[in-house]
């Protein structure tokens, strides 16, 4: 819905006075007022509006909460709906592809900004759970597909697709390739990709393709629809950090020069399937203080599995980043003990350069019988990190999903030091965990310190 000079009514109303807005609304019919909430062109932000031209893929790259999901749901509506509820639209079969089937159902279909929430009552589709298919009153269908099962895309065929959070797909390349072969209906099959940018090969290739168009927005662009407290906290905590540039600014980050952990290496070592582990530790890098402005308390859980009889036949899995910011010693100690209990850890390893005996003391106040080992840093952070980075290069360390904050910090660790904001607290904890598990084998057999207060 645009004026002759190309501006949307939303743009005009955004600069109008309250009286002018009231006059505008008063001039609308009752039917138009009822339809207004469902006219997305009226409300859409610039990055949410489909570009013109002869494109095959439209990529919306934005920060968290920038309105990507709403744009995806509304674009699907535009493809399948006709002028009247039972009229055919331009597309009849849509692929809804997300990281998992749960993500498709809970975010893309039933989420607060999903298809069901955006659809007017007379055009609302019906969800057929047994088939995992949405069916509109006009007969159009949208199939829920998991990016974790690319082979499932071999049979169906579609005339458009919505691919959500492609940057998180564990089998991104395989799934994208299978999706292209499945888009074989209609005159011009198209795909909308909504994603927070991640430095992975398949996404970078899509962005460079000649038939791809891109719109972009930071989290703040959708400020009107976000909780003020959320914006204040995330911008306070992450503004100026590598993670903030990716998750808030929606920027595609390249590897830092001399990075110890290139992003493509981390992507290749991500695995949702964690085997039964022989040993698990929780490593802690305590903060210098408990102030909200202080560095986080780095808390990382990792485990290892022996797969043979040789000295190199150990594999490690990073299981959880439980780091916490702005916590008092008692609070972060409770957090550490909770993580140890949840994972049934064999030991807690904590750096004691700054806290000394206090670190052990506050942990034992939470659990007097805690298996504990204090470690002292005698070398610089990058020097300590290099042997751990070598384990990744050898393909001996894997990451469970959900470690984005840790991985973003790892991307800032270089041969010359840490290039990020503040201290690499999460990375420090990671290094202590994997050093205890894989690099300092004698530590595995040292008797843990278990004593009563």
N, C-alpha and C positions, 0 to 999 in steps of 0.2 A: 504494500500500500504506500505509494509514493506520490509526491507532488510533481507538477510539470518540470521543475528544476532539478529533479532527481533526489530530493531529500525525502526521508521517511517522515510520517506524521509523528513518530516518536521523537525524532530529532527536533521537530518544530515545537512539540509540546514540552520538551525538556527545557526550553528557554522561555516558555510562556508563563505569564503570571497566573496566579490561582483563579482570578476572575475570568481570564481568557479560557482556561481549561474548563471551568464550569459552564461557560457559554457554549463551548464546543460540545460537551456531553449533553447539554440540554437540547441541542439541535438534532440529536440522534433519536431514531425511533426505538420503541421498546424492544423490538426484535433485534435491532442492531446492538443495543446495549447488552442483551442476553448473549449474543454471539461474540461480543468484544473480547472476553477472556480467552477465547479459542482462536482468535485471529493473530497468529504468531508474528506475521509480518508487521503488525502494528506495534508489538512489544519488543521485537528482537533487537539485540545489540548488533553493531556492524559485523562483528566476526561470526555471528550466528546465521547470517543471511547467505544463501547459496549464491556463489558467483555465477556470472554469465559465461558464455563461451562453450567451446566443444571439449570439455574435459572428461576424463574417465575416472579420476580419483580426486576427491576433495578432502584435504586433511585440515582438520581444526586442531591446532596445537595451542594449548592453554594451560594456565596454572590450575591448581586445585580449586574447585568451586567457580571456575570461570564461565560455567554454563554450557559445557560441551555436551553433557547428557541431554539437556533440554533441546539443544540444537539437533542432536541426532534423532530424538523421538519425533520432533516436529518435521524434520526432513522426510522421515518414513511416512508420516501422515500425508505430506504433500505428494508423495509418489503414489500412494495407494487409493487416496480418496478422490471421488469425482465431485461434480457440482452439487449433486443431491446424494443422500445417504446410500442409495442403491445403484448409483451411477459408477461405472468403472473409472479407475484412475489410469495413470500412465504405466504403472507397474502392477503385476498380479502376484508375483512370488518374490519374497524378500528373504535374504539370509541375515539373521541377527547373530553376529559372531562376537563372543566375549571370551575372557580368559578361562572361565569355567561355565558350566551350565547354570550353576547357582548364581553367578554374576549376571548372566543374561536375564534370568528370571527376576532376581531381586533388584537389579539396577535398571536394566534396559526396558524391561516389561512393567514391573510393579513398583519401581522406585518412585520417589517423590517427584522426580523430573522425567519419569519413564513414559512409555507410550500410553498406558492405561490412564495415568493422571492427566495427560495432555489432551485426551480425546473427549469431544463433546458427547453427551448422552446418546444422541441419535446415530453416532458414528463409532461408538466404542466397540472395539473388537472383543471377541470371546476367547478365553484361554482354554485350550484343550490340553490338560496336563499329561495325559497318556501319550499324546503325539508330540508334545512340546511345540505346539503350533498356535499362533494367534490367527483367528479368522474374523475378517471384517464383514459387516452386513452385505457388502457388495461382492463377497466371495474371495477377495484378496487374502493371501496367506503370508505369514512371516514365520520362518522356522528358526528355532533356537539351536545354535550350533556352538560347540566348545572348541576353542583353539587348541586345547590339549589333545584333540582327536582329529587330526587333519584328514585321516582316511574316511571319516564320516561324510566328507564333502565330495566324495567320488561319485555317489549316485544321484543326489538331487541336482536340479538346475534352477537358476534364478535370473531375474532381470534387473535386480539391484541388491545392494548389501550395505549394512551398517556394521562396521568393525570398531568395537569399543576397546580403548586402552591397549592398542596394539603393541605399545612399548613394553607391556608386561607379559606378553605371550611367551610361554616357555618354548614353544615350537613355532615361533613366528614365521620363519622362512618357509617351512613345510606347509603351514596352514594358509599363508598368503598365496603360495603357488597353487594349492588345491582350489582355493576360492576363485582364482582367475579362470581356471578351467570350468568351474561351475557356473560362471556368469555368461551363459550362452543363449538367453532368451531376449526377445525384444530387439528393437533397432539399435539402441545405444545403452548397453548395461553400464551402470555406474556404481561406484562405491564411495561411501562417506566414512572416513577414518576420524574418530575422536580420541585424542590421546594426550597425556602428559608426555613431553618428549623424553626419550631415552636414547642414549648413544648406542644404538644397535644397527647392524648392517641392513636388515630388511627395511627399516623405517627410513634410513638415509637414502636407500635406493629408490624408494617410493617418492621421496621429496625431490629427488633429482630427475625423475622421469618427465619427459616433455609434455605428457598429457595429465599432469598433476597440478592442481591449484591449491594454494595454502592460505588460510586465514589464521590469525594469531591474536591472543589476548592474555594479559596477566590476570591473576586472581582478582585484583582490585577493580578490574573492569566491571565485574558483576557485584560491586559493593552493595548496591541497593537490595540485593536478595540474599545477603550473607549476614550472619550475626556479628555485630560490632566487636563483641568479645573475642570471637574467633580471629577476626582480622588483626586485632591488636596483638594477640598472643603470637600468632604465627609470624607476623612481620617483626615483632620484637625479638623472637627467638631465632629466626632464620634469615632475616634480611642481611644481605652481604655475604652469605655463605653459598657454597656450591649447591647444596641442597635447595636453598631458597631460590637460586637462579633457575633451577629446573622445575621445582614444584610450585613456586609462586609466580615467577616471571614467564614460565613456559618456554624457556630457552633450551635449545639443543646444545649440550656441552660436549666439547671435544676433550680428549685427554690432556692433562697438564704436561708440560715438557718434563721428561724424565720421570714420568709417573711409575711408581712401583707396581701399581695394579691397574693396567689398562682396562677400560670398561668392557671391551669385547671379550677379554679373558674372563671377567667375572660373569658375563652373560653365559659363556660357554660352560661354566662350572656350576650353574644354578640347577638344583634338583629338588623336586618336591617329594621324591621317594627316599626316605631316610632309613637305612637298615638298622638292625639291632646292633647297638654299640657296646664295645667292651669297657669303655671308660668315659666319664663325663666330668668336666670341670666347669666351674663358674669363676671367671676372672673379673677383678675389680680394679679400676683406676679411680681412687677417691678424689673428690674435688678439694681445692684448698679451703673453701668455705661453703656454708649452706645458703648463701645469699642467692636471690633469684637471678642476679646478673652474673653469678659465677659460672664456671664451666660445669658441664654435666658430670655426674658420677658415671663413668663408663662401666657398664656391666654386660658382659658377653658370655653366653653359654655355648660350649663346643664339646664335641665328643669324637672318639676315634674308634676304628674297627680294624682288627688285624685280619688280613686277607691271605696271608702266606707265612712262610717260616723265615724269610729274609729280613734284614734290617730295614729295607725300604718298603716292606709289605704292610704299611699302615696307611689308612686313609682317614681323613678328618672331615667332620661336618660341622659347620657353624649353624647352630640351631636357633638362637634367639639373641636379639639386641634388646636387653632390658634396661638400657641406660635411662637415668632419671635426672632432671634438672631442677635446681632450686630446692633441694631437699636437705633437711638437717641430717647430721650424722645418724641419729636414731632412725630416721625415715629411710635413708638409703641403705642402712644396714638391714632393716626389716625387708626391704625390697630384694636385697641379695639373698637373704635366707629363704625368702619365699621362692625365688627362682631355683635355688638349690634343692628345695623340697619338691617343687613341681617336676623337676627333671631327674630327681633322685641322683643328684650329683655325688661323685666320689670325694670331691674336695673343692674348697674355695681358695683361690689364689689371689692375693691382694698386694699391690705395690704399696710400700710403706715409707717411701722416701720423705713424704711430707707429713704423714700422720703418725708415723712411728708406732709405738705400742697402742696408741689410741684406736687404730684401725682394728686390731684384734679385739680390743676391749669392747668396742661398740657392737661388733659382730657377736661376741660371746654373750652379751647382754640379751641378744635375741635367741641364741641357741648355745648354751654352755658346752655342749658336746660336739660342736661343729668341727669337722675335719678341715684344718686350716693350714695354709702355708703363706708366709710373708716373703716377698721378693724385693730386692733392691735394684734400682736402675743405676748402672755404673757407666753406661754408654749413651750416646745421643739417640733420639727417637728413630731417626732414619736408619742408623746403624743397627739398632735392635730389630727394625722392621724388615731389613733386607733378607735375612734367612727365611723369614716367614713368607715373604713375597716369592722366594725361590720355590717354596712348596707349591704355591699356586701355579707357577710356571711349569712345574713337573706334573700338574694335573692331579695333585694328591689332596686337595682341599675343595670341598663342595659347600655351596650355600643353600640353605632352605629359603623358601620365599619369604618376603616381608622384611628384608634387611636394607631397605632403600637408604635410610639415614646413615647407616654404617658404611654402605658402599659409596655413597656420595663423599663421605669423609676420606675413605680409602683412595678415591680418585684425586684428592688434593695432596696426598703424601708422595713426595718425590725424593730423588736421590740427594737433593740439596736441602731438604727439610719440608715442613708442612706449609702449604700455600693458602690454607683456609683461614677462617676466622676463629680466634681463640685457640684452644688446645685440642689436639686430636684425641680426646678422651675415649671415644669408642674404639678407635684404632689401637690405642695403647692397651685397652682391655683385650682386644682380639689378639694382639701380639703376645701378651702374657699367657692367654689361654692356649694358643697353638705352640708356644715355646714349651710350656709344661707338658703338653700332650706329645709333641713330635720331635722337638729339638733337644730337649734336656731329658733324655730317657731315664737318667739316674733319678730324676725328681719323681718319677712314677713309683719308685720303690722306696723312697724315703718315707719313714713312718710319719703320718700326719700328726700335727700337734693337736692332741685332744686332752684338754684338762679342764677342771672345774674352776670357776672363779672363787 
